[in-house]
Amino acid sequence: MLVDCMSLGMTENDFYNSTLSQVVRFVEAHHKQKEQEMEQLAFFDWQLANLICMSVGRLMSKSAKYPSLEEAYPF
């Protein structure tokens, strides 16, 4: 388990000075963070595909409109 925790960023000293509960929380928090990063990447991949589709639509139809940056990424 030490090697796994070290691969996630925990130092050997922190590992040995932590309780089992702390180690488990560290691993769970790391997995949750990675899951959130993957969800964010999936959203941006989906958004990029949508924008490419709109851009191709402009080639086929003069009425197709490409959204502004603020419309595409409202945040």
Secondary structure, 3 states (H helix, E strand, C coil): CHHHHHHCCCCHHHHHCCCHHHHHHHHHHHHHHHHHHHHHHHHHHHHHHHHHHHHHHHHHCCCCCCCCHHHHCCC
